[in-house]
């Protein structure tokens, strides 16, 4: 398998997922972990399995190749949010080092998967660096934006720069706000989701002014998430192809903004798999190959 990863909007051809059956295993396991992980409530395992199966059915309509991570004793409930454990480049995966201590085993589980299926690994972020995939966004084939916050630190960004130096023109470091503090899930993708070539869904109130100005100067069209829908993950939207997105149900104003801009929006129910763990469709998926061909 070859990684083609320098885009967030080209048609997704191959994707990595982890089902609740493998990440959560059973209700007893869920009951023992959800509080320590900071979930909003205890997920219902059976309902989560059903929600996730329907989520996968939607993905199958447009993505031809889907891989599932297996059960792994090094991982917990949060491993359902597969994006965070790795970033993707055309030269292979960059294995992250999680800023959340309880997730530290996830990158090694992805490394084992990569070895099994023949997916190259470019490198890995090492201690004391931290980097989470939700903070890493391709703005174009030569430009990476990386959020610097509580989950991704300066050393992690330095190591990422070093790993991609031979084929990336620019790594834009984006300082993230304190917001709800270190215990909250706040990644760069919490406030910015590419939805089409040259178009980004954003929550501008959290974007640093220099970064927002840079996006506008480079010609990006910013579609603004309404204030009242930001808390329900309206800004977390997965592009499965240019102008076609998958979003969490329950944000009708944001859906209307996207549709008026000509973006097709498909939605899924995520009360158990998304709302309680604060992980939307970008968190639940790790696209491995995106290609126009």
LINVEN-V430801 format. One record per residue. RES is the residue in one letter. PSI is psi as a letter, one per 20 degrees, with the letter a starting at -180 (999 if undefined). Layout:
# LINVEN-V430801
RES_PSI, RES_PSI
This chain:
# LINVEN-V430801
X_p, X_p, X_p, X_n, X_j, X_l, X_q, X_i, X_i, X_q, X_p, X_p, X_h, X_q, X_q, X_p, X_r, X_o, X_q, X_h, X_h, X_h, X_g, X_h, X_g, X_r, X_h, X_g, X_g, X_g, X_h, X_i, X_h, X_h, X_g, X_h, X_i, X_k, X_q, X_h, X_r, X_o, X_q, X_o, X_g, X_g, X_h, X_g, X_g, X_g, X_g, X_h, X_h, X_h, X_g, X_h, X_h, X_g, X_h, X_h, X_i, X_i, X_o, X_h, X_o, X_p, X_q, X_p, X_q, X_r, X_p, X_p, X_i, X_i, X_r, X_b, X_h, X_i, X_i, X_h, X_m, X_h, X_h, X_h, X_i, X_q, X_q, X_p, X_r, X_i, X_i, X_r, X_q, X_o, X_p, X_r, X_o, X_p, X_h, X_o, X_g, X_i, X_j, X_h, X_i, X_g, X_h, X_h, X_h, X_h, X_g, X_g, X_g, X_g, X_h, X_h, X_j, X_k, X_p, X_q, X_o, X_h, X_a, X_q, X_p, X_q, X_p, X_j, X_q, X_q, X_p, X_q, X_h, X_i, X_i, X_o, X_p, X_o, X_h, X_a, X_h, X_j, X_p, X_p, X_p, X_p, X_p, X_o, X_b, X_i, X_h, X_p, X_r, X_h, X_h, X_g, X_h, X_g, X_h, X_g, X_g, X_g, X_h, X_j, X_h, X_i, X_j, X_p, X_h, X_p, X_o, X_o, X_p, X_o, X_p, X_q, X_r, X_g, X_d, X_j, X_r, X_h, X_i, X_q, X_o, X_o, X_r, X_h, X_i, X_i, X_j, X_p, X_o, X_p, X_i, X_r, X_o, X_j, X_p, X_p, X_p, X_q, X_n, X_h, X_h, X_i, X_p, X_q, X_g, X_h, X_g, X_g, X_h, X_g, X_g, X_g, X_h, X_j, X_j, X_p, X_p, X_o, X_p, X_p, X_p, X_q, X_g, X_i, X_i, X_g, X_i, X_k, X_k, X_h, X_i, X_n, X_p, X_p, X_o, X_i, X_r, X_p, X_j, X_p, X_q, X_p, X_q, X_p, X_q, X_j, X_m, X_h, X_g, X_g, X_g, X_g, X_g, X_g, X_h, X_h, X_j, X_j, X_p, X_p, X_p, X_q, X_q, X_q, X_p, X_k, X_h, X_g, X_i, X_g, X_g, X_h, X_j, X_l, X_o, X_a, X_h, X_h, X_h, X_i, X_q, X_n, X_p, X_h, X_p, X_p, X_q, X_i, X_999
